[in-house]
Amino acid sequence: MGAAKPTLRDVAERAGVSLGTASNVLNNRDNVSDEARAKVVEAATALGYRMQVRVSAATRHSLSVVGAIGKIDDGQTMMINPFYSYVLAGIEWECQRNNLSLMLANIMVDNLNRPPTLPPMLLDNHVDGVLLVGTFLEDTIQLVGKRFEKPVVLIDAYAPGSHFDSVVTDNISGAYAAVKYLIKQGHQKIALVGSMPDSYPSIRERRKGYLRALKNHRISDVYIEDSPLNREGGFDATCNLLQHSPEITAIFACNDEVAYGAILAARQLGRDVPDDLSVIGFDDIDLARQMSPALTTVRVDKRLMGTLAVQYLVARAENPGNSALTTLISTQIVVRDSVKALNARS
């Protein structure tokens, strides 16, 4: 027997709003605050509540083709991104549910993370709304907004003070929870790898969450090894850390690829994970389950990010004058095998 379908009351309780407010949002009525609307939409999507998004004839005309744009660094070949592929799956599912066509494109950027040109879908007005997916510089986002005078929603992209709706991860809280988990397992010598002082905002937030957790737990020993956000960076940073600070017992890696590099480095230096060194990652990509030991990490609901972004694009097309919304997607710790408890009570 299948699980019971979520009800309107379930959505209202999860969002922390009244039944009437939830009903108004899900029936697309205007007498609801932007904050309440965001909470209800996120709750409904997370529960799998089948929302009947009513799109007027005018909206159907103005938003029928959605463009999703990602980024490729200069010199990189196109490849499947283990994080954003799930975001795109959420986008595709929600577009199908709303009878919207979807076009995908990538912007090639130079070594300063700036695009020499924009994709034809924007320049030739092939799409009616755009989702910018991933790590774009603020001036690139503003350029797209200026050249493309139609709805734009950001996914894991940051443009403070802009008029764009956005869906981002609660990186600070997620990183804080990861370090707090290590501390509860008895670790006091905890290092951070996979970030730089000038990293993209989401990674700087994870760095901030690491520092905040140590400070709030009165741990004065800070071990930060600046490194790129990739497997090679995690490997090199961990080698450096373990050579000049061998007392370290745990590493918080800013994503799962970096964590994998850290585990490989530990093995090369004769340290077993988790017996000699605990490692925790962030994102919960497929690799986290596949590596050995399976990686304890911070899960991000990547499909939900894509789903919400399409819903915001539909709402923005229908009500272009509404205030911009930023939704933080909460995270959760996924406990696997890469962290060892150092205290008996854990």
Secondary structure, 3 states (H helix, E strand, C coil): CCCCCCCHHHHHHHHCCCHHHHHHHHCCCCCCCHHHHHHHHHHHHHHCCCCCCCCCHHHHHHCCEEEEEEEEECCCCCCCCCCHHHHHHHHHHHHHHCCCEEEEEEEEECCCCCCCCCCHHHHCCCCCEEEEECCCCHHHHHHHHHHCCCCEEEECCCCCCCCCEEEEECHHHHHHHHHHHHHHCCCCCEEEECCCCCCCHHHHHHHHHHHHHHHHCCCCCCEEECCCCCHHHHHHHHHHHHHHCCCCCEEEECCHHHHHHHHHHHHHCCCCCCCCCEEECCECCHHHHHCCCCCEEEEECHHHHHHHHHHHHHHHHHCCCCCCCEEEECEEEECCCCCCCCCCCC
